[in-house]
Amino acid sequence: METVLRVIPLCYTHFNSQRTGQAVFKERAPMIFDFYKMSLKKRIQLLYIFLVVLCISVTGICSYLFAARSIEQNALELKQSILNKSVQVMDEHLRHIVVSSFSFMLNETFTQVMKDVGKNNTSHYYQNLSLLQTSFAQLKLVEPLIDTAYLTTPIGDFFSTKDFPNRNNSFDREYGRYVKLQGWNTMWFGSHQSQLFQSQGNVLSLLLKPIVIDNHTYSNVYMVVNMKEEAMRDILSQDLMNNQIQLFLLHKNGNEVIRPRSRNYDFIMEPDFTQQFSRGDAGDFTYRNDQGEDMLVNYSALSMNEDWVMVSVQSKADLLSPLQKIRWLIILIMLFCILLALGLSRLLASALLKPLNKLRRLMVEVESNDLDVRFRSKYDDEVSAVGHRFNRMLDQIQILFEEVRTTEQDKRRFEVKALQAQVDPHFLYNTLNTMFWKSESGEKKDVSEMIVSLSLLFRLGLNDGKDITSVEQEIKHVEQYMQLQQKCYEDLFVYRIEVGDPSCYAVDILKILLQPLVENSILHGFKDKEDLGVILIRIDRQGDTLRLEVADNGCGMDVASIYAEDAPDGGRKGYALSNLQGRLSLHYGDVASIVFHSSIDVGTTVVITIPIT
């Protein structure tokens, strides 16, 4: 049958004398923040001013942020609307260019040329070139954005003779790798220098396959239409509201379709910037450039060429510049409120501190050892409640003084008993007697080891007069004790010590906690046991607590008999364990505990739990 008894130590209240309390305060005072050194009046003033400034600041900052957010959101929506209109205009121009180009392919002259292409008739080349001059001129007249047009066929290349073609470059050299791609009818090219003509300036190009004529598809026939980049740039910027907003026409891979006039926004070519276009055909986002400036960006893809994206960029700082006046207005209001709070705080602090000053004067009299003073007030407020508790405190002081003296006496008594426990005459007699007979038997090595162990046992137990030791020192102390007992009682028991967390070694604990428990196992647990005894000591930490466990496989015991002085050997066991309990209670209070588990003929386990401080 298992018997379990949990002993929860009583809480002892420690009191220091007035001199000690003052010394502690003086020692800690330099570590306290200057705010706590101020008078209560100054603290009330400071907190009142802080509260006023905090409220004004929160209101002003929230208003500023809300206004900034609203302006930013409205600006993004307005820019998106303008951007969509610009995209529609650009799409309309591109669509008109495509329509004009296909209209060029529907006239009779082009049809006649395609017939010669179908027959591979090169004899009419110059005649066809002359006839197409009118068509090329009409194409430019219908669509002023068109700069040059170039038609390549197996029977020859056709162009306007006024455009000065470049004889050093051929169509295949510039567009040969593109026409080999599958599944296209029109293909757009961004800003580049045309190699087909000797023109100055960059152009945008449209590459087309001819339309089907008389159900006949012509291979190796392509038309290139070049548009003036400057004219396209003018279309891009004609709907801008102000010079703070910049429009760009970019390819989704980051290349510029139309080069901007200025290079103030080099970041538009950065990969992180162009990756934003993959979110959809239209949207907005905020981008921070290399200079740390936030830019508001809107984008929308063209319907005529979904790989082309029109981008609107505006500096967030430029957009929010009108809010600077609001910011300064908030600052001025804060300064005015601070000055007003300075004046009102003095009146408020004086009114609140009047009853406290009365209570303070009474406390000064108590410091002069006048314990007969009492606080009286006609008000029933918090200060009066403190005063009444002050009166009850004075009534309890004399009683507490007596308890302090009693507690200090108990503490010294238990400390003396702890030292007496480790020099138990019975243990010392057995140890010295064993050393004598081993010396007589010539076992000098064992005698030397026992002398060293006994010396270390006493040195570790004394611990330079300190009550606190480390877990590592406590383990060494109990090891010396068990080694001496193994010499005195050979083949009686073996022991094992397990430490779960290496950090436990450095934890500070009350000294001589394990030795009384081990002594109980050896003298009483193995007293009538024929088998080899085993003592297992486990030490581990569980959060902010340290767990000390001493277990044995002894004959077990009735836990209730530990404290019965008339029971056989109960006096000695009760003396050692009650002394241990008393020392734990005095030092740790009710946060430490001892738990006993014992079963007859099975063994006993004692667990001590103490806080880690």
Backbone torsions as a table, in degrees:
resi	resn	phi	psi	omega
1	MET	NA	133.7	-176.4
2	GLU	-97.2	135.4	177.9
3	THR	-114.5	128.5	-178.3
4	VAL	-122.0	128.8	177.6
5	LEU	-132.3	124.7	177.2
6	ARG	-106.6	124.0	-178.1
7	VAL	-106.8	116.8	177.9
8	ILE	-104.5	115.5	-175.9
9	PRO	-63.9	150.7	176.9
10	LEU	-74.9	154.6	-179.8
11	CYS	-91.7	124.2	177.9
12	TYR	-107.6	135.7	-179.7
13	THR	-95.7	128.7	-179.2
14	HIS	-100.1	139.3	179.1
15	PHE	-129.9	141.6	175.7
16	ASN	-107.8	154.0	177.7
17	SER	-69.6	167.4	-179.8
18	GLN	-61.3	-37.3	179.6
19	ARG	-65.6	-44.5	-179.8
20	THR	-63.6	-43.2	179.4
21	GLY	-60.0	-42.3	177.9
22	GLN	-64.5	-38.2	-179.9
23	ALA	-64.0	-42.2	178.8
24	VAL	-63.6	-42.4	-179.5
25	PHE	-62.8	-43.4	179.0
26	LYS	-64.4	-31.1	-179.7
27	GLU	-72.6	-35.9	-176.1
28	ARG	-89.7	-20.9	-174.1
29	ALA	-53.7	-43.5	-178.6
30	PRO	-62.9	-19.0	-177.3
31	MET	-85.9	-12.0	-176.3
32	ILE	-81.8	141.9	179.5
33	PHE	-62.5	147.3	-174.6
34	ASP	-57.4	-26.1	179.7
35	PHE	-58.4	-37.1	-177.6
36	TYR	-78.8	-10.9	176.0
37	LYS	-87.4	-12.3	-179.7
38	MET	-71.4	158.3	173.4
39	SER	-70.4	159.2	-178.8
40	LEU	-63.2	-34.6	178.8
41	LYS	-62.2	-45.3	179.2
42	LYS	-66.9	-35.6	178.6
43	ARG	-66.6	-40.1	177.6
44	ILE	-63.0	-42.9	177.8
45	GLN	-60.7	-45.5	-177.0
46	LEU	-65.7	-42.4	179.6
47	LEU	-67.4	-36.4	178.0
48	TYR	-63.8	-46.0	178.1
49	ILE	-63.4	-42.3	179.9
50	PHE	-61.2	-41.3	-179.8
51	LEU	-64.1	-42.3	178.9
52	VAL	-63.5	-48.2	-179.2
53	VAL	-63.5	-39.1	179.9
54	LEU	-61.9	-46.0	-179.4
55	CYS	-62.8	-45.9	179.8
56	ILE	-64.2	-41.4	-178.2
57	SER	-64.7	-45.7	179.9
58	VAL	-62.3	-43.9	179.1
59	THR	-62.3	-46.3	-178.4
60	GLY	-66.3	-44.4	-178.4
61	ILE	-66.3	-42.1	178.3
62	CYS	-63.5	-40.3	178.0
63	SER	-63.7	-42.7	-179.9
64	TYR	-63.4	-45.5	-179.4
65	LEU	-66.0	-37.9	178.9
66	PHE	-65.5	-44.1	178.0
67	ALA	-63.0	-42.8	179.8
68	ALA	-63.1	-41.0	179.6
69	ARG	-65.8	-40.8	179.5
70	SER	-65.1	-43.9	179.1
71	ILE	-62.6	-43.6	-179.8
72	GLU	-63.2	-42.5	-179.1
73	GLN	-66.9	-42.9	178.6
74	ASN	-64.8	-38.6	179.6
75	ALA	-65.3	-40.7	178.6
76	LEU	-63.7	-41.9	179.3
77	GLU	-66.4	-41.4	179.0
78	LEU	-65.7	-43.5	179.2
79	LYS	-64.6	-36.0	179.0
80	GLN	-65.5	-38.6	177.6
81	SER	-64.4	-45.4	178.4
82	ILE	-64.7	-39.1	-179.7
83	LEU	-64.0	-41.0	178.5
84	ASN	-62.7	-37.5	177.0
85	LYS	-66.4	-41.4	178.4
86	SER	-63.3	-37.8	177.3
87	VAL	-64.1	-40.9	178.4
88	GLN	-62.9	-41.9	178.4
89	VAL	-63.0	-45.0	-179.2
90	MET	-65.3	-41.5	177.5
91	ASP	-61.3	-38.6	-179.4
92	GLU	-65.1	-41.2	177.8
93	HIS	-65.3	-43.7	179.3
94	LEU	-65.2	-38.5	178.7
95	ARG	-65.1	-38.6	179.3
96	HIS	-66.7	-35.9	177.4
97	ILE	-65.2	-42.3	178.8
98	VAL	-63.9	-45.2	-179.8
99	VAL	-62.4	-43.0	179.1
100	SER	-62.8	-38.6	-179.5
101	SER	-67.3	-41.9	178.1
102	PHE	-70.8	-31.3	174.9
103	SER	-64.2	-35.2	175.4
104	PHE	-58.7	-35.4	-178.5
105	MET	-79.8	-4.8	-177.8
106	LEU	-99.8	-6.8	-178.6
107	ASN	-76.5	165.3	-174.3
108	GLU	-66.1	-36.0	-179.0
109	THR	-62.4	-45.2	179.2
110	PHE	-63.7	-38.4	179.3
111	THR	-62.9	-40.1	179.0
112	GLN	-65.0	-39.7	179.2
113	VAL	-63.9	-40.8	-179.2
114	MET	-65.5	-31.5	176.2
115	LYS	-65.3	-42.5	176.6
116	ASP	-64.4	-35.1	177.2
117	VAL	-64.6	-42.5	179.8
118	GLY	-62.7	-34.2	179.3
119	LYS	-89.8	-2.8	-176.2
120	ASN	55.9	41.9	-178.2
121	ASN	-94.5	107.8	-178.9
122	THR	-96.0	-3.5	-175.5
123	SER	-71.8	-23.5	-179.5
124	HIS	-97.5	18.3	-174.2
125	TYR	-57.3	-52.9	-175.0
126	TYR	-70.2	-31.8	175.9
127	GLN	-65.3	-45.0	178.1
128	ASN	-65.3	-39.4	178.6
129	LEU	-60.1	-40.3	179.6
130	SER	-68.8	-40.6	179.8
131	LEU	-66.4	-33.3	-178.0
132	LEU	-75.5	-11.7	-179.4
133	GLN	-61.1	-39.7	178.5
134	THR	-64.1	-40.7	179.8
135	SER	-64.9	-40.1	177.5
136	PHE	-64.6	-39.7	179.6
137	ALA	-66.8	-40.6	178.1
138	GLN	-64.9	-36.2	178.5
139	LEU	-60.8	-43.5	178.8
140	LYS	-70.1	-31.9	-179.0
141	LEU	-71.6	-39.5	179.3
142	VAL	-68.9	-39.8	-178.2
143	GLU	-125.1	97.6	-177.0
144	PRO	-62.7	-20.4	-179.1
145	LEU	-68.9	-19.7	-177.3
146	ILE	-76.1	127.6	179.8
147	ASP	-94.1	-52.8	-179.5
148	THR	-143.1	158.6	175.9
149	ALA	-136.0	145.3	-173.8
150	TYR	-141.4	125.8	179.9
151	LEU	-117.3	121.7	-179.7
152	THR	-111.6	132.3	-179.6
153	THR	-138.1	165.4	176.9
154	PRO	-63.9	-20.2	-178.9
155	ILE	-97.2	0.7	177.6
156	GLY	143.7	169.4	-179.4
157	ASP	-103.2	141.2	-176.6
158	PHE	-122.3	143.0	-176.0
159	PHE	-165.9	170.0	174.8
160	SER	-76.7	129.1	-177.0
161	THR	-69.0	-11.9	178.9
162	LYS	-83.1	-7.1	-172.6
163	ASP	-96.4	-1.0	175.2
164	PHE	54.1	76.6	178.7
165	PRO	-66.0	154.1	-179.9
166	ASN	-92.7	109.3	-177.0
167	ARG	-74.3	-15.0	-177.2
168	ASN	-81.5	-12.5	-179.2
169	ASN	-125.5	145.9	-179.7
170	SER	-113.1	166.4	179.1
171	PHE	-62.3	-40.9	-177.3
172	ASP	-63.6	-34.0	-178.8
173	ARG	-66.5	-35.6	-176.4
174	GLU	-91.9	-36.8	-173.4
175	TYR	-122.4	3.4	-175.6
176	GLY	-58.2	-40.2	-177.4
177	ARG	-72.5	-19.9	-178.8
178	TYR	-85.1	-37.6	-176.1
179	VAL	-68.6	-17.3	179.4
180	LYS	-77.6	-12.4	179.2
181	LEU	-68.2	152.1	-177.1
182	GLN	-97.1	152.5	169.5
183	GLY	74.2	40.0	178.3
184	TRP	-135.3	151.0	173.4
185	ASN	-120.2	-35.8	174.8
186	THR	-131.0	147.7	-179.6
187	MET	-142.8	130.0	-177.4
188	TRP	-104.2	146.4	179.2
189	PHE	-129.8	133.7	179.8
190	GLY	-74.4	-168.5	-173.6
191	SER	-56.0	127.1	177.2
192	HIS	-162.4	165.8	176.8
193	GLN	-88.8	117.3	-177.6
194	SER	-69.4	130.1	179.5
195	GLN	-93.1	-4.1	-178.3
196	LEU	-86.5	-19.5	-177.6
197	PHE	-132.1	159.4	179.7
198	GLN	-92.7	43.1	-177.1
199	SER	-90.2	158.7	177.2
200	GLN	-97.9	145.5	178.0
201	GLY	90.3	161.8	-178.9
202	ASN	-87.0	157.9	-179.0
203	VAL	-135.8	162.7	167.3
204	LEU	-106.3	141.6	-171.8
205	SER	-122.0	148.2	174.3
206	LEU	-122.1	122.4	179.1
207	LEU	-106.8	125.9	-175.5
208	LEU	-127.0	149.1	165.4
209	LYS	-92.0	146.4	-179.4
210	PRO	-68.9	152.0	177.0
211	ILE	-74.1	161.1	-178.3
212	VAL	-73.0	127.0	-179.5
213	ILE	-116.3	123.4	179.1
214	ASP	53.5	42.6	177.8
215	ASN	58.5	26.8	-179.8
216	HIS	-122.6	125.4	178.6
217	THR	-98.2	129.7	-176.4
218	TYR	-102.1	127.0	178.5
219	SER	-92.7	155.0	178.8
220	ASN	61.3	27.0	174.1
221	VAL	-118.7	119.3	-177.6
222	TYR	-139.5	154.2	179.5
223	MET	-126.9	133.8	178.0
224	VAL	-114.0	125.9	177.5
225	VAL	-117.0	120.5	-179.6
226	ASN	-101.5	134.5	177.6
227	MET	-113.0	146.3	-179.4
228	LYS	-70.2	126.7	179.7
229	GLU	-65.2	-37.8	-178.4
230	GLU	-62.9	-40.9	178.7
231	ALA	-66.9	-39.7	177.4
232	MET	-65.6	-34.9	178.2
233	ARG	-66.7	-37.1	177.9
234	ASP	-64.6	-39.2	176.4
235	ILE	-62.5	-37.4	-177.5
236	LEU	-65.6	-34.4	-173.0
237	SER	-103.5	2.1	-173.5
238	GLN	-73.2	-22.3	-177.9
239	ASP	-100.9	11.1	-178.9
240	LEU	-71.2	137.8	-180.0
241	MET	-77.2	-40.5	-178.6
242	ASN	-152.7	173.2	-176.6
243	ASN	-79.0	-0.2	176.4
244	GLN	-77.7	-20.3	-178.9
245	ILE	-103.7	132.3	178.4
246	GLN	-118.6	134.6	176.6
247	LEU	-107.1	139.3	179.3
248	PHE	-133.4	146.4	172.5
249	LEU	-112.7	113.0	-173.2
250	LEU	-123.0	155.9	168.1
251	HIS	-85.8	148.8	-178.0
252	LYS	-61.6	-19.1	176.8
253	ASN	-83.5	0.0	176.4
254	GLY	104.0	-10.2	179.5
255	ASN	-73.9	150.8	179.0
256	GLU	-84.4	124.6	174.4
257	VAL	-79.3	-42.8	174.5
258	ILE	-125.3	123.3	-179.0
259	ARG	-73.2	134.6	177.2
260	PRO	-73.3	157.4	179.3
261	ARG	-69.3	-33.5	179.2
262	SER	-116.5	160.4	-179.8
263	ARG	-111.4	40.3	179.8
264	ASN	-75.4	-14.3	-175.4
265	TYR	-125.8	64.8	179.7
266	ASP	-68.0	-19.3	-175.8
267	PHE	-69.6	-12.1	-178.8
268	ILE	-66.9	-13.3	177.9
269	MET	-94.7	-2.9	-177.2
270	GLU	-73.4	144.2	-179.4
271	PRO	-59.4	-40.1	-179.3
272	ASP	-62.1	-30.7	179.9
273	PHE	-74.6	-47.3	-176.4
274	THR	-70.5	-22.5	178.6
275	GLN	-65.5	-21.6	-179.6
276	GLN	-66.3	-23.2	-177.0
277	PHE	-70.8	-15.5	-178.0
278	SER	-74.8	-6.1	-178.4
279	ARG	-71.7	-24.3	-178.1
280	GLY	168.1	-176.5	-179.6
281	ASP	-77.7	-19.8	-180.0
282	ALA	-152.5	153.6	179.0
283	GLY	165.3	-169.2	178.7
284	ASP	-147.7	158.3	177.4
285	PHE	-162.5	167.1	176.9
286	THR	-108.8	132.8	-176.9
287	TYR	-127.9	136.4	178.0
288	ARG	-103.5	122.4	-177.5
289	ASN	-83.1	-176.1	-176.3
290	ASP	-64.3	-26.4	179.6
291	GLN	-83.7	3.3	179.3
292	GLY	79.8	14.1	-179.0
293	GLU	-93.6	133.2	178.9
294	ASP	-82.2	132.2	-179.8
295	MET	-119.3	135.5	176.3
296	LEU	-92.2	123.0	-171.9
297	VAL	-123.2	130.1	169.3
298	ASN	-116.9	147.8	178.8
299	TYR	-146.1	154.0	178.0
300	SER	-156.1	134.7	-178.3
301	ALA	-83.6	148.2	177.3
302	LEU	-78.8	144.7	178.5
303	SER	-78.8	-28.9	179.6
304	MET	-71.7	-28.0	177.8
305	ASN	-150.0	100.5	-174.8
306	GLU	-67.6	-12.7	177.0
307	ASP	-80.7	-12.0	177.7
308	TRP	-97.3	132.8	-177.2
309	VAL	-125.3	128.8	174.2
310	MET	-90.7	129.1	-172.6
311	VAL	-121.9	132.8	175.4
312	SER	-110.9	128.7	-176.4
313	VAL	-126.9	132.7	176.6
314	GLN	-144.2	139.7	178.1
315	SER	-70.4	132.0	178.2
316	LYS	-65.2	-33.8	178.8
317	ALA	-65.3	-40.9	177.9
318	ASP	-65.1	-38.1	-179.3
319	LEU	-65.3	-40.2	-175.4
320	LEU	-92.0	7.1	-179.3
321	SER	-59.2	-33.4	176.9
322	PRO	-63.3	-19.7	-179.4
323	LEU	-76.7	-4.7	179.3
324	GLN	-61.6	-36.5	179.0
325	LYS	-64.8	-39.1	177.8
326	ILE	-64.6	-39.1	179.5
327	ARG	-61.5	-46.1	-179.9
328	TRP	-66.5	-34.5	177.4
329	LEU	-63.6	-41.4	177.5
330	ILE	-63.0	-41.0	179.6
331	ILE	-63.1	-42.0	179.5
332	LEU	-65.1	-39.8	177.9
333	ILE	-64.0	-39.4	178.2
334	MET	-63.1	-42.4	179.7
335	LEU	-63.8	-41.4	179.1
336	PHE	-64.0	-42.2	179.9
337	CYS	-66.4	-34.8	177.4
338	ILE	-64.1	-45.1	179.4
339	LEU	-63.9	-39.2	178.8
340	LEU	-67.6	-39.5	179.9
341	ALA	-67.2	-32.2	177.9
342	LEU	-61.0	-40.8	-179.5
343	GLY	-72.0	-42.7	-177.1
344	LEU	-74.3	-26.6	-176.5
345	SER	-65.0	-33.0	179.9
346	ARG	-65.7	-44.2	178.8
347	LEU	-64.5	-42.0	-179.1
348	LEU	-65.0	-43.7	-178.9
349	ALA	-65.0	-40.5	-179.6
350	SER	-64.0	-39.4	-178.6
351	ALA	-69.2	-36.6	-177.6
352	LEU	-76.1	-29.6	-171.2
353	LEU	-92.3	-3.4	-177.5
354	LYS	-60.1	-50.6	177.9
355	PRO	-68.4	-30.0	179.1
356	LEU	-67.8	-35.2	178.2
357	ASN	-63.9	-35.5	176.6
358	LYS	-62.8	-44.7	178.2
359	LEU	-65.1	-33.9	178.5
360	ARG	-65.1	-40.3	179.3
361	ARG	-63.7	-37.6	177.6
362	LEU	-64.8	-38.7	179.2
363	MET	-65.8	-33.1	176.8
364	VAL	-64.5	-38.4	177.9
365	GLU	-66.7	-36.3	177.5
366	VAL	-65.4	-35.9	176.8
367	GLU	-60.5	-25.5	177.5
368	SER	-88.3	19.4	176.7
369	ASN	67.7	24.9	174.1
370	ASP	-97.7	96.2	-176.0
371	LEU	-91.7	6.9	-178.3
372	ASP	-92.5	-7.0	-178.0
373	VAL	-72.7	151.7	178.0
374	ARG	-141.8	148.3	179.9
375	PHE	-89.6	132.8	177.8
376	ARG	-133.0	137.6	-179.1
377	SER	-153.9	144.6	177.8
378	LYS	-85.6	-7.6	179.9
379	TYR	-91.4	153.8	178.1
380	ASP	-118.0	66.9	-178.0
381	ASP	-122.7	-169.3	-177.1
382	GLU	-63.9	-37.8	-180.0
383	VAL	-65.6	-39.6	177.5
384	SER	-63.9	-37.6	177.4
385	ALA	-62.8	-40.9	176.7
386	VAL	-63.6	-40.2	179.7
387	GLY	-63.2	-41.1	179.1
388	HIS	-65.8	-38.2	175.9
389	ARG	-67.8	-31.7	174.7
390	PHE	-62.7	-39.4	178.2
391	ASN	-64.8	-43.4	179.4
392	ARG	-66.6	-31.5	177.7
393	MET	-63.7	-41.8	179.1
394	LEU	-63.6	-35.3	179.3
395	ASP	-66.8	-28.3	-176.2
396	GLN	-91.2	-9.4	-173.7
397	ILE	-61.8	-45.0	-178.2
398	GLN	-62.5	-41.8	178.7
399	ILE	-63.2	-40.3	-179.3
400	LEU	-67.5	-35.0	176.7
401	PHE	-58.6	-42.5	179.5
402	GLU	-65.4	-41.3	178.8
403	GLU	-64.1	-35.8	178.3
404	VAL	-63.7	-45.6	-179.5
405	ARG	-63.2	-41.0	179.5
406	THR	-65.3	-41.8	-179.3
407	THR	-64.5	-43.1	179.4
408	GLU	-63.4	-38.6	178.5
409	GLN	-65.2	-42.8	177.9
410	ASP	-62.1	-40.0	-179.6
411	LYS	-61.2	-46.9	-179.7
412	ARG	-65.2	-37.6	-179.6
413	ARG	-64.0	-43.7	-180.0
414	PHE	-67.3	-35.7	177.6
415	GLU	-63.7	-41.2	178.3
416	VAL	-64.7	-40.7	179.0
417	LYS	-64.9	-35.1	178.8
418	ALA	-63.9	-41.1	178.2
419	LEU	-69.1	-35.9	178.3
420	GLN	-67.3	-31.7	-177.5
421	ALA	-65.1	-38.3	-176.7
422	GLN	-77.0	-15.1	176.3
423	VAL	-111.6	39.1	178.4
424	ASP	-52.0	126.0	-177.2
425	PRO	-57.0	-38.4	-179.2
426	HIS	-62.9	-43.6	178.5
427	PHE	-66.1	-43.8	-178.6
428	LEU	-66.1	-38.8	178.6
429	TYR	-62.3	-48.7	-179.8
430	ASN	-60.1	-41.7	-178.1
431	THR	-64.7	-47.9	-178.8
432	LEU	-67.0	-37.4	178.6
433	ASN	-64.0	-42.0	178.5
434	THR	-64.8	-40.5	178.7
435	MET	-62.5	-38.1	-179.7
436	PHE	-64.2	-49.5	-177.1
437	TRP	-69.1	-33.5	176.5
438	LYS	-67.9	-35.0	177.5
439	SER	-66.3	-41.4	178.5
440	GLU	-64.7	-31.8	-178.8
441	SER	-84.7	-1.3	177.8
442	GLY	82.9	12.3	178.9
443	GLU	-86.8	70.7	-174.3
444	LYS	-67.6	-33.5	-178.9
445	LYS	-63.8	-43.5	179.8
446	ASP	-65.7	-39.3	179.8
447	VAL	-62.6	-43.5	179.1
448	SER	-61.4	-44.3	-179.7
449	GLU	-63.2	-39.3	-179.6
450	MET	-68.7	-36.5	178.4
451	ILE	-64.5	-43.9	179.4
452	VAL	-63.1	-44.5	-179.2
453	SER	-63.0	-42.8	-179.6
454	LEU	-64.4	-40.3	178.9
455	SER	-64.5	-44.8	179.3
456	LEU	-66.5	-36.3	179.2
457	LEU	-58.6	-47.8	-179.2
458	PHE	-69.5	-38.8	-179.0
459	ARG	-65.6	-44.9	179.2
460	LEU	-67.8	-33.9	178.8
461	GLY	-67.6	-41.1	178.0
462	LEU	-67.1	-38.9	174.1
463	ASN	52.2	41.3	179.6
464	ASP	56.0	28.9	178.7
465	GLY	79.8	6.6	-178.3
466	LYS	-95.0	145.3	177.8
467	ASP	-80.5	-23.0	-174.5
468	ILE	-105.2	136.0	176.0
469	THR	-135.9	176.4	178.0
470	SER	-94.0	161.2	177.3
471	VAL	-59.8	-37.9	-179.5
472	GLU	-61.9	-44.0	179.1
473	GLN	-68.4	-36.2	179.0
474	GLU	-65.1	-38.4	177.7
475	ILE	-65.0	-42.7	178.2
476	LYS	-61.4	-39.4	-178.7
477	HIS	-62.7	-48.3	-177.5
478	VAL	-71.0	-29.6	176.8
479	GLU	-63.9	-43.6	178.8
480	GLN	-61.5	-39.3	179.5
481	TYR	-64.5	-45.1	-177.9
482	MET	-68.8	-34.5	178.3
483	GLN	-65.6	-38.5	177.6
484	LEU	-66.0	-41.1	-179.8
485	GLN	-68.1	-32.1	176.7
486	GLN	-66.7	-33.1	176.8
487	LYS	-71.0	-36.6	-178.8
488	CYS	-75.3	-37.3	-178.5
489	TYR	-121.1	81.0	-176.6
490	GLU	-66.7	141.3	178.6
491	ASP	60.0	22.7	177.6
492	LEU	-87.0	-38.9	-176.2
493	PHE	-159.0	163.8	169.9
494	VAL	-127.6	162.9	-178.0
495	TYR	-137.8	158.7	176.9
496	ARG	-144.6	138.6	-179.4
497	ILE	-119.9	126.2	-179.5
498	GLU	-122.6	127.5	176.9
499	VAL	-117.5	113.8	-174.0
500	GLY	-69.0	-49.1	-176.5
501	ASP	-112.4	121.5	-179.4
502	PRO	-57.2	-24.1	-179.6
503	SER	-68.9	-12.6	179.9
504	CYS	-65.9	-27.8	-176.5
505	TYR	-58.6	-32.8	-175.1
506	ALA	-89.8	-2.2	-178.1
507	VAL	-71.9	136.7	178.6
508	ASP	-86.3	132.4	179.0
509	ILE	-138.8	169.1	174.7
510	LEU	-69.3	139.1	-174.9
511	LYS	-75.5	161.2	176.5
512	ILE	54.3	57.2	173.6
513	LEU	-100.0	-37.5	-174.5
514	LEU	-84.0	-33.7	-174.0
515	GLN	-60.2	-42.8	177.8
516	PRO	-62.6	-34.9	180.0
517	LEU	-70.6	-41.3	177.4
518	VAL	-65.3	-40.4	178.1
519	GLU	-59.6	-41.5	179.2
520	ASN	-62.0	-39.7	179.8
521	SER	-66.3	-42.2	-174.9
522	ILE	-71.5	-48.5	-172.3
523	LEU	-77.9	-27.8	-174.3
524	HIS	-119.3	-36.9	-179.8
525	GLY	-70.5	-38.1	-177.0
526	PHE	-102.2	10.3	-173.6
527	LYS	-60.4	-48.4	-177.6
528	ASP	-111.7	22.7	-176.4
529	LYS	-95.7	131.6	179.4
530	GLU	-87.6	-33.2	179.8
531	ASP	-76.0	168.7	178.8
532	LEU	-69.4	129.3	179.2
533	GLY	-82.3	151.9	179.5
534	VAL	-131.5	128.8	175.1
535	ILE	-114.9	124.9	-179.4
536	LEU	-119.1	123.1	177.7
537	ILE	-111.7	121.2	177.9
538	ARG	-117.2	135.2	178.5
539	ILE	-132.2	126.2	179.5
540	ASP	-154.9	163.6	178.9
541	ARG	-111.4	142.9	178.1
542	GLN	-127.4	92.2	-176.4
543	GLY	68.9	-118.0	-178.5
544	ASP	-99.7	17.3	179.1
545	THR	-124.0	153.4	178.0
546	LEU	-110.6	134.2	-177.0
547	ARG	-113.6	118.5	177.7
548	LEU	-111.1	120.8	-177.4
549	GLU	-124.9	130.6	174.9
550	VAL	-121.9	116.5	-177.9
551	ALA	-123.6	144.5	175.9
552	ASP	-138.8	163.6	178.0
553	ASN	-105.9	36.8	-176.6
554	GLY	-76.2	-165.2	-174.2
555	CYS	-78.7	-3.1	-179.9
556	GLY	75.5	177.0	-176.8
557	MET	-162.6	164.4	173.1
558	ASP	-88.6	112.4	-173.0
559	VAL	-60.1	-34.0	-178.2
560	ALA	-63.1	-25.3	-177.7
561	SER	-79.3	-7.5	-177.9
562	ILE	-61.4	-38.6	-173.5
563	TYR	-100.4	6.0	177.2
564	ALA	-89.0	109.4	-174.0
565	GLU	-70.2	-22.0	-179.4
566	ASP	-87.8	-4.3	178.3
567	ALA	-77.8	153.5	178.8
568	PRO	-59.3	125.4	-178.0
569	ASP	60.6	5.7	-178.5
570	GLY	-68.9	-31.5	-178.9
571	GLY	-61.5	-45.9	-178.3
572	ARG	-66.5	-44.5	-179.3
573	LYS	-65.0	-44.7	-179.7
574	GLY	-63.6	-37.4	180.0
575	TYR	-61.8	-48.0	-176.7
576	ALA	-67.6	-46.0	-175.0
577	LEU	-75.6	-37.2	177.9
578	SER	-68.1	-34.3	175.1
579	ASN	-63.1	-40.9	177.9
580	LEU	-63.3	-44.0	178.7
581	GLN	-61.9	-43.1	-179.5
582	GLY	-63.2	-41.8	179.5
583	ARG	-66.3	-38.5	176.8
584	LEU	-63.4	-41.2	-179.4
585	SER	-64.6	-43.5	-178.6
586	LEU	-65.0	-36.5	-174.0
587	HIS	-89.0	-43.5	-173.7
588	TYR	-105.0	-15.1	-177.4
589	GLY	73.8	-148.6	-175.4
590	ASP	-84.1	5.1	178.4
591	VAL	-86.4	-8.4	176.3
592	ALA	-104.3	154.5	-178.7
593	SER	-150.9	157.0	174.5
594	ILE	-126.6	130.3	179.6
595	VAL	-122.6	128.5	178.5
596	PHE	-107.9	131.7	171.0
597	HIS	-123.9	123.3	-177.7
598	SER	-145.4	136.3	175.8
599	SER	-130.5	134.4	-178.3
600	ILE	-61.7	133.2	179.8
601	ASP	62.1	12.3	176.9
602	VAL	-115.3	-49.4	179.3
603	GLY	148.4	179.8	-178.1
604	THR	-133.2	139.6	176.4
605	THR	-129.7	128.7	177.8
606	VAL	-119.5	129.1	-178.1
607	VAL	-120.8	123.7	175.5
608	ILE	-108.1	128.1	177.1
609	THR	-118.8	122.8	-179.0
610	ILE	-132.7	154.2	179.1
611	PRO	-75.9	150.0	175.3
612	ILE	-92.4	118.8	-177.7
613	THR	-119.4	NA	NA
